[in-house]
Amino acid sequence: MKYSELCKVYEELGGTTKRLEKIAILSEFLKKINEKDKDVLYLLLGSLYPAYDAREIGISTQTVIKALAKATGINDEKIVGEWKKIGDLGKVAELLIAGKKQSGLFHGELTTEKIISDLRELAKMQGKGTVGKKIDLIAGLLSNSKPIEAKYLVRILLADLRIGVQDSTLRDSISEVFFHDDKKSASEIIQHAYDLNPDMALIFEKARKGLKELGKVTLKAGAPIRAMLAQKVDTIEEGFEKVGKPAAFEFKYDGFRLMINKDEKGNISLFTRRLENVTKQFPDVVSFVKEFVNAKSFMIDSEVVGYDPKTKKYLPFQSISQRIKRKYDLEKMAKDFPVEVNVFDLLMLDGESYISKPFIERTKTLRKIIKNKEYKLVCAKQLITNDEKKAQEFFNQALKLNQEGLMIKNLNAVYKPGSRVGYMLKLKPEHRDLDLVIIGAEYGTGKRAGWLSSFILACKSDKHGEGEFLEIGRVGTGIKEKLDIGVSFLELTNLLKPLIIKSSGKEVKVKPKIIVSVIFQEIQKSPTYSSGYALRFPRVTALRIDKPLSEIASLKDIEREYKRQK
Ligand code: AMP
């Protein structure tokens, strides 16, 4: 397929904020996609692979600027100047290439196959010494691009498409194309299939063949599903009201979520809740799984917690978070920062999907295949009861053992991937903590000169696109000046610098990507910030590299907290 056709659709999609119009545009486009071109579905989501595939394009703005300079002959500084003025490197590329084309640069016709295969090639180039190759490859594509093609190429490279298309938009468009007469129920079937295998190109091809084929889609070890999310409650009583009696209470461990997969051949793979593959980073967990889970193939949901190797005391998430991104010394890391796996749900066993079975059956079966081994792999501590007092005692016990609180689970509920449906609740003693995203920062002075040292935090609104993130305050405390365990200014500065989209004086605006956990004393109403609220005495406690942007606190969460504290 011609890449220019895809760009035309990107442009149309970016030109409207109305969901129904987007669906109409997408439906027309999907009709033109034949089986050979199915990977274009990934490009519509700004990606090259299914969501669970860890390979990322991951190109820095610096590399893109260098490639643009090479393709156009315009120097870096001038490009950076334009970028600062316009705030969108894609648009800059469009303008520069347009200028170039007038002076008669040759271009052939780019196809989506060529774009996909070149970008996949790019994703493979890793490590030192590959920067030059990356620049050459991108410059080559840019030189062959029409202005609008260059714009979207740059946006794809920077993972910033700005067309407002979500998984759900594509789902409804697929339904419109193939099941026009009963699109509502078809949308549900498509969603269910996508829940089981979050690969949009595969789902598109199944949908083409009909509902029966979609019905055959099933869980596959190695193709993990999105994790089910929890709703907050304030008391045990409220918990019982939401999930009914009796309910299962489990310790809420303060670690990170891990999806554990084993396929029929015995290959074990581990994924975070962002569906990032972290198998290499956790050789210790792989060996625990081999030893203490007794089944041929499975998909298990769990929370991994760190502990002090000497005192055996459990540690907060931040103490092990560095293991998630680590690329070297992995065995040593496993020794220095040991973890215990707490398993709590079973999604697939020996090829059979369990997600539509009630929780009570899932947890019972799970407990049969696990051999508990403390400080290695254990089932989450659980109490099934209809007695409020007993549940309260269990809660106290969890807190005494330094756990965060309890999870409360509906015994009859199915597992709903990726949603916060209220089948699973979380109860903590105080909810004075939020996961927020950094959208801006300010350079420090004196001892902190050269570092970004004050950070603008935002929650999400319920809108998509413009105004999606709302400011809720600034934070500079909780971050360390020296590099030890914890979050340091240097680390945050290095993470944020490639994400800068605008700068004026000491202030910078950054792409919303870096998520932090923040504790605070109180939420106040405030006209200063666009959310209408401000945090009093916020302090950063952890960098949440394991969480996706979709899971940060929403304006509704903030409003709820505000009301609660009153
Ligand atoms: P939160 O991250 O605050 O939304 O809390 C929900 C998270 O608690 C889940 O996503 C898990 O990572 C974690 N968790 C810890 N223990 C459990 C458990 N026993 N059952 C389910 N989730 C748990």
Residues whose N, C-alpha, C, O or C-beta is under 5 A from the ligand:
A	BS01	AMP	M228 A230 E250 F251 K252 Y253 F256 R257 E303 F344 A380 M407 K426
